Amino acid sequence: MRALLQRVRSASVEIEGERTALIGHGLLVFLGVTHTDSPDDVAWLAGKISRLRIFEDDQGKMNRSVTDSGGAVLVVSQFTLYADTRRGNRPGFDQAAPPDLANTLYESLCSALRDQGLPVSTGRFAADMQVCLQNDGPVTILIDSSERTLSRKQRHEEAL
């Protein structure tokens, strides 16, 4: 799974001219799912999103999470996060998960974030959406669940 997080002052989604989601202060999360992702990746990513300290504290340091800051989360599905641009000029999307799996894991992530007490709004899976945001900072961070695997592997190698 890949999540592109943007710290926002506000964000919204429009579908066919109708605003379907709106948050104030918080995180806009663009979520990409690949075919090897699992519920374990969802749990890890939800924890990372809810606890990532990218909001400023009283001293102006990024030391607070979206949970600590009382923010909301807007999650938008984005299969294009798995675009392969290595060959030619037309991106390939072979690494993006099939729609059924992607939608299941997208919904699971939204539920996992809600279970952690966060207010969560969503786009509509596979819809043509217009996303509007007022970036705060700007602060934009890419999280890839493959980092979870790498860090586990690195810990194992260090133990040897």
C-alpha positions in Angstrom: 0.0 0.0 0.0 1.1 3.5 -0.7 -0.4 6.5 1.1 0.4 10.0 0.0 -0.4 12.2 3.0 -0.9 15.9 2.8 -1.3 18.1 5.9 -4.3 20.3 5.0 -6.2 23.3 6.4 -9.2 21.9 4.4 -9.9 19.4 1.7 -13.0 18.3 -0.2 -14.2 15.9 -2.9 -16.7 16.7 -5.7 -18.3 14.0 -7.9 -20.4 15.1 -10.8 -20.6 18.7 -9.5 -21.7 17.6 -6.0 -19.5 18.0 -2.9 -19.5 14.6 -1.3 -16.8 15.0 1.3 -15.3 17.9 3.3 -12.8 18.2 6.2 -11.2 21.1 7.9 -7.8 20.8 9.6 -6.2 17.3 9.1 -4.9 14.9 6.5 -5.8 14.2 2.9 -4.7 10.7 2.2 -4.4 9.4 -1.3 -4.3 5.6 -1.1 -2.9 3.2 -3.7 -3.2 -0.6 -3.3 -1.1 -3.3 -5.0 -2.1 -6.9 -5.5 0.2 -8.2 -2.7 -1.3 -6.0 0.0 -3.1 -7.6 3.0 -5.1 -6.8 6.1 -1.7 -6.6 8.0 -0.7 -3.8 5.7 -3.9 -2.0 6.5 -3.4 -2.3 10.2 0.2 -1.1 9.9 -0.7 1.8 7.7 -3.6 3.0 9.8 -1.3 3.1 12.9 1.3 5.0 10.9 -1.2 7.5 9.6 -2.8 8.1 13.0 0.4 8.4 14.9 2.7 10.2 12.4 3.9 13.4 14.1 3.6 16.0 11.4 1.5 18.7 13.1 3.1 21.5 15.0 3.1 21.8 18.8 3.1 25.0 20.8 6.8 25.5 20.0 6.3 25.2 16.2 7.9 21.8 16.0 6.3 18.9 14.1 5.6 16.9 17.2 1.8 16.1 17.1 -0.2 13.5 15.2 -3.5 14.1 13.5 -5.1 12.4 16.5 -3.2 14.8 19.0 -4.2 17.8 16.9 -7.9 17.0 16.7 -7.8 16.7 13.0 -9.9 14.7 10.5 -8.9 12.5 7.6 -10.1 12.4 4.0 -9.2 9.2 2.2 -9.2 9.1 -1.6 -8.5 6.0 -3.6 -5.7 6.6 -6.1 -4.5 3.6 -8.2 -2.2 5.9 -10.1 0.2 5.8 -7.1 1.3 2.5 -8.6 2.0 4.0 -12.0 5.1 2.5 -13.7 6.8 5.2 -15.8 10.1 3.4 -16.6 9.3 2.7 -20.2 7.8 5.0 -22.8 5.5 7.9 -22.0 2.3 6.1 -21.1 2.3 4.9 -17.5 1.5 1.2 -16.9 -0.7 0.1 -13.9 0.1 -3.6 -13.7 1.2 -3.2 -10.0 -2.2 -1.7 -9.0 -4.5 -4.1 -7.3 -7.7 -5.4 -9.1 -10.7 -3.2 -8.1 -12.3 -5.8 -5.8 -9.2 -6.2 -3.6 -8.4 -2.5 -3.8 -11.9 -1.5 -2.7 -11.9 -4.0 0.2 -8.6 -2.8 1.5 -9.6 0.9 1.0 -12.7 0.4 3.0 -10.7 -1.6 5.7 -8.3 1.3 6.0 -11.1 3.8 6.5 -12.7 1.6 9.2 -9.3 1.1 10.9 -8.8 4.8 11.1 -12.3 5.3 12.5 -11.6 2.6 15.1 -8.7 4.7 16.3 -11.1 7.5 17.0 -10.5 9.7 13.9 -13.2 11.4 12.0 -12.9 9.9 8.4 -14.5 11.2 5.2 -14.0 9.5 1.9 -14.1 9.9 -1.8 -16.0 7.3 -3.9 -14.0 4.3 -5.0 -13.4 4.3 -8.8 -15.3 7.6 -9.3 -14.1 10.6 -11.3 -13.4 12.9 -8.5 -12.3 16.5 -8.2 -10.2 16.9 -5.1 -9.7 20.4 -3.7 -7.2 21.1 -0.9 -5.5 23.9 1.0 -2.1 22.4 1.8 -0.7 23.4 5.2 3.0 23.9 5.2 3.2 22.4 2.6 3.8 19.1 4.2 3.5 16.0 1.9 4.8 12.6 2.9 4.8 9.3 1.0 4.4 6.1 3.1 4.8 2.7 1.5 4.0 -0.5 3.3 7.0 -2.1 1.8 8.9 0.0 4.4 7.3 -2.2 7.0 8.8 -5.3 5.4 12.2 -3.6 4.8 12.5 -2.6 8.4 11.6 -6.1 9.6 14.3 -7.5 7.3 16.8 -4.9 8.5 16.1 -5.8 12.1 16.7 -9.4 11.3 20.0 -8.7 9.6 21.2 -6.6 12.4 20.4 -9.4 14.9 22.7 -11.8 13.0 
